[in-house]
Amino acid sequence: MSWDIILGVSLESLINATMIAYALAAIGLNVHFGYTGLLNFGQSAFLGVAAYGMAMMVATFGLPFWVGVAVGLAGAVVLALLLGIPTLRLRADYLAIVTIAAAEIVRLLFRSVSLSEWTGGSDGLQAFSDDFYAVNPYSSSLDIGTIISFDARELWVMTVGWVLVAISLLIVFLAMRSPWGRVIKAIREDEDAVRSLGKNVVSYKMQSLILGGVLGSLGGFIIALKNAAIQPDTYGTEFTFYMYTIVILGGAARVFGPVVGSMIFWFLLTFVNAVLPPAIAEGYIPSWLMTSTQAGAVGYILVGLGLILLLIFRPQGIFGDKKEVMLDGR
């Protein structure tokens, strides 16, 4: 097996654009779930609305790229309002059911044939990232040793992505140490007690939903720009499940938890998916046990098994605090 290639692609996954996009999405989800206690299973909808808002303004209506970014962020705010007003009085599993349904509605709207003139239907949209790459300061690829390499386009996306990660972490750090953040965390622990103190719990939840949705929507921009294309199924419900895995893995209600969790998640998943096919091809794994076409699914099974063990033996995550957040792993 080519261990240099396996190690190279695995190490690239620690800092590449995909990892950054999921980290940004998980930072927003951490505001919802980790700090506020909202079981939002529709986070992927925020990424999809932001990405489509940007792409449609440029590819469909011919507006400048930065106008598209502004419209995408505004779309995330509007979605939070539309989603929050009728649902934030619900709790726990009821909120989860409603939000996951809302995310599917958004995805199916983007796939709709009747809207394909603007959204591209199931084929999605392209030709919206030219202005972004036109200001790319990198003209050549970056090689780290002999096993890691990033081309100029991905370097530019990664640079912008890491800047957005730093800004998002700073916003969360400052917000959660403010009086507003203390109210948010109190709502997570006992919203009835907070309400008895005269606080408008629904209003604070709405503010948290907007903040987490906008921060998470930045991940939608990164995915769209990395691929230079968007497609509705990219923002399916499994995207949200990966985000929850990342948040729990890194530690809920921890500022750096989503970033560390995203790094660990993508390193493990990439490493397993890079090791299994050549191991099967060279006979290290017998064909009666696993075929090359099954390797991808087995990779997810192994990662899922690791997450189950983590929830059993360390339910607060790697860097989480059990005194602050208790996740029942039973």
C-alpha positions in Angstrom: 0.0 0.0 0.0 1.1 3.6 -0.7 1.4 4.9 2.8 2.7 8.2 1.7 -0.5 8.9 -0.4 -2.7 7.6 2.4 -0.9 9.8 5.0 -0.9 12.8 2.6 -4.7 12.8 1.9 -5.4 12.2 5.6 -3.2 15.1 6.7 -4.7 17.4 4.1 -8.1 16.7 5.5 -7.0 18.4 8.8 -6.9 21.8 7.2 -8.6 21.6 3.8 -11.7 23.5 2.7 -14.1 20.7 3.4 -13.0 20.5 7.0 -13.3 24.3 7.3 -16.9 24.2 5.9 -18.0 21.6 8.4 -16.2 23.5 11.2 -18.1 26.7 10.4 -21.4 24.8 10.2 -20.7 23.1 13.6 -19.7 26.4 15.2 -23.2 27.7 14.4 -24.8 24.4 15.6 -22.8 24.7 18.8 -24.5 28.0 19.5 -27.9 26.3 19.1 -27.3 23.0 20.7 -24.2 23.3 23.0 -25.0 26.7 24.5 -28.7 27.2 24.1 -30.0 23.6 24.2 -31.9 23.8 21.0 -32.2 20.5 19.2 -32.0 22.0 15.7 -31.9 19.3 13.1 -32.3 21.8 10.2 -28.9 23.4 10.3 -28.2 22.2 6.7 -31.0 24.5 5.5 -29.1 27.6 6.6 -26.1 26.5 4.6 -28.3 25.8 1.6 -30.2 29.1 1.7 -27.0 31.1 2.0 -25.2 29.2 -0.8 -28.2 29.5 -3.1 -28.8 33.1 -2.2 -25.2 33.9 -3.3 -25.2 31.7 -6.4 -28.7 32.8 -7.7 -27.8 36.5 -7.4 -24.7 36.0 -9.5 -25.6 33.1 -11.9 -29.3 33.8 -12.4 -29.7 37.5 -12.0 -26.2 38.7 -13.0 -25.6 40.8 -9.8 -22.1 41.3 -8.3 -20.6 38.5 -6.2 -20.6 40.6 -2.9 -24.3 41.4 -3.4 -24.8 37.6 -3.6 -23.0 37.1 -0.3 -25.1 39.8 1.4 -28.3 38.2 0.1 -27.1 34.8 1.3 -26.6 36.1 4.8 -29.9 37.9 4.7 -31.5 34.7 3.6 -30.1 32.9 6.6 -31.6 35.5 8.9 -35.0 35.3 7.2 -35.0 31.5 7.5 -34.2 31.8 11.2 -37.2 34.1 11.7 -39.5 31.9 9.6 -38.3 28.7 11.4 -38.1 30.2 14.9 -41.4 32.1 15.2 -43.7 29.0 15.0 -41.2 26.4 16.5 -39.2 27.9 19.4 -42.0 27.3 21.9 -41.6 23.6 21.2 -39.1 21.5 23.2 -36.7 18.6 22.7 -37.8 16.0 20.2 -40.8 18.1 18.9 -38.4 20.9 17.8 -36.1 18.3 16.2 -38.9 16.9 14.1 -40.1 20.3 12.9 -36.6 21.5 12.0 -35.6 18.4 10.2 -38.8 18.6 8.2 -38.1 22.3 7.4 -34.6 21.4 6.1 -36.1 18.8 3.8 -38.7 21.3 2.5 -35.9 23.8 1.7 -33.9 21.1 -0.1 -36.9 20.0 -2.1 -37.7 23.6 -3.1 -34.3 23.9 -4.5 -34.8 20.7 -6.5 -38.2 21.7 -7.7 -38.8 21.7 -11.4 -41.1 24.7 -11.2 -38.2 26.8 -9.7 -35.4 25.3 -11.9 -35.3 28.5 -14.0 -33.8 30.2 -11.0 -32.3 27.4 -8.9 -31.2 25.0 -11.7 -33.3 22.2 -10.2 -31.5 19.0 -9.3 -28.5 20.0 -11.5 -27.8 23.1 -9.3 -25.9 26.2 -10.4 -22.5 27.1 -11.6 -20.6 30.2 -12.9 -21.0 32.3 -9.8 -17.4 32.1 -8.3 -15.4 33.9 -11.0 -15.3 37.3 -9.1 -14.2 35.5 -6.0 -11.3 33.7 -7.7 -10.4 36.9 -9.7 -8.9 38.4 -6.5 -7.0 35.3 -5.7 -3.5 36.4 -4.5 -2.0 32.9 -5.0 -0.5 32.1 -8.4 1.1 28.7 -7.6 0.4 25.6 -5.6 1.7 25.0 -2.1 3.6 21.8 -1.4 4.3 20.7 2.2 6.9 18.1 2.0 6.3 15.5 -0.6 2.9 14.3 0.5 0.7 17.4 0.9 -0.2 19.7 -1.9 -2.8 22.4 -2.4 -3.5 24.2 -5.7 -3.9 28.0 -5.9 -7.7 27.9 -5.9 -8.0 25.8 -2.8 -5.4 27.8 -1.0 -7.5 30.9 -1.6 -10.7 29.2 -0.3 -8.8 27.9 2.7 -7.3 31.3 3.5 -10.8 32.9 3.4 -12.2 29.9 5.3 -9.7 30.1 8.2 -10.3 33.8 8.5 -14.0 33.2 8.8 -13.3 30.4 11.4 -11.2 32.8 13.5 -13.9 35.6 13.3 -16.7 33.1 14.2 -14.7 31.7 17.2 -14.1 35.2 18.4 -17.8 36.1 18.1 -18.8 33.0 20.0 -16.1 33.6 22.7 -17.2 37.2 23.3 -20.9 36.5 23.1 -20.9 33.6 25.6 -18.9 35.6 28.1 -21.3 38.5 28.0 -24.6 38.9 30.0 -26.4 37.7 26.9 -24.4 34.5 26.8 -25.1 33.8 30.5 -28.8 34.1 29.8 -28.5 31.7 26.8 -26.7 29.1 28.9 -29.2 29.5 31.7 -32.0 28.8 29.2 -30.2 25.6 28.3 -30.2 24.5 31.9 -33.7 25.6 33.0 -35.7 27.9 30.8 -38.6 28.0 33.3 -36.3 29.5 35.9 -35.1 32.1 33.4 -38.6 32.9 32.5 -39.5 33.4 36.2 -36.8 36.0 36.4 -38.6 38.1 33.8 -36.5 37.2 30.7 -38.2 36.7 27.4 -37.0 33.2 26.7 -38.4 33.0 23.1 -36.7 36.2 22.2 -33.3 35.0 23.4 -33.8 31.7 21.6 -34.6 33.6 18.4 -31.5 35.6 18.8 -29.4 32.4 19.3 -31.1 30.8 16.3 -30.2 33.8 14.1 -26.6 34.0 15.3 -26.0 30.2 15.0 -27.7 30.2 11.6 -25.6 33.0 10.2 -22.4 31.6 11.5 -23.3 28.2 10.1 -24.3 29.6 6.8 -20.7 30.7 6.2 -19.9 27.0 5.7 -22.4 26.9 2.9 -20.4 29.7 1.1 -17.1 27.7 1.5 -18.6 24.5 0.1 -20.1 26.4 -2.8 -16.9 28.2 -3.6 -14.7 25.2 -3.2 -16.8 23.2 -5.7 -17.5 26.3 -7.9 -21.0 24.8 -8.1 -24.0 24.0 -5.8 -26.4 21.2 -5.9 -29.4 20.8 -3.5 -28.6 17.3 -2.3 -25.3 18.6 -0.9 -27.3 20.2 1.9 -29.3 17.1 2.9 -30.2 16.0 6.4 -27.1 13.8 6.7 -25.1 17.0 6.7 -26.7 18.0 10.0 -26.0 14.6 11.4 -22.3 15.0 10.6 -22.4 18.4 12.3 -23.8 16.9 15.5 -21.1 14.2 15.4 -18.5 16.9 15.1 -19.9 19.0 18.0 -20.2 16.0 20.3 -16.8 14.8 19.3 -15.0 18.1 20.0 -17.1 18.9 23.1 -20.4 20.7 23.2 -20.4 24.3 24.6 -16.7 24.6 24.0 -15.5 27.4 21.7 -12.8 25.4 19.9 -14.8 22.1 20.1 -16.3 22.3 16.6 -13.0 23.0 15.0 -11.2 20.2 16.8 -14.1 17.8 16.3 -14.2 18.6 12.5 -10.4 17.9 12.3 -10.7 14.6 14.1 -13.8 13.5 12.2 -12.4 14.2 8.7 -9.0 12.8 9.5 -10.4 9.5 10.8 -13.0 9.2 7.9 -10.4 10.1 5.3 -7.8 7.7 6.7 -10.2 4.8 6.9 -11.5 5.4 3.4 -8.0 5.7 2.1 -6.7 2.5 3.8 -9.6 0.0 3.2 -9.6 -0.1 -0.7 -5.9 -0.9 -1.2 -6.0 -3.3 1.8 -8.8 -5.2 0.0 -7.0 -5.0 -3.3 -3.8 -6.4 -1.9 -5.5 -9.2 0.0 -4.9 -7.9 3.5 -8.7 -8.0 3.9 -10.4 -11.1 2.4 -13.0 -10.5 -0.2 -15.5 -12.7 1.6 -15.4 -10.2 4.5 -15.5 -7.0 2.5 -15.4 -5.9 -1.1 -14.0 -2.7 -2.5 -17.6 -1.4 -3.2 -18.4 -1.9 0.5 -15.4 -0.1 1.8 -17.0 3.4 1.8 -20.0 2.2 3.9 -17.7 0.4 6.3 -15.7 3.6 6.8 -18.9 5.3 8.1 -19.8 2.3 10.2 -16.4 2.4 11.9 -16.7 6.2 12.5 -20.2 5.7 13.9 -18.9 2.9 16.2 -16.3 5.3 17.5 -18.9 7.9 18.2 -21.1 5.4 20.1 -18.1 4.5 22.3 -17.4 8.1 22.8 -21.0 8.8 24.0 -20.8 5.8 26.3 -17.4 6.5 27.9 -17.1 10.3 27.5 -20.5 11.7 26.7 -19.3 15.3 27.1 -16.8 14.9 24.2 -13.1 15.1 24.1 -12.8 18.6 25.5 -16.3 19.0 27.0 -17.1 19.5 30.7 -19.5 17.0 32.2 -20.5 19.6 34.8 -21.7 22.0 32.2 -23.2 19.7 29.6 -24.5 16.2 30.2 -25.4 14.1 27.2 -27.1 10.9 28.1 -25.1 8.2 26.3 -27.4 5.3 27.4 
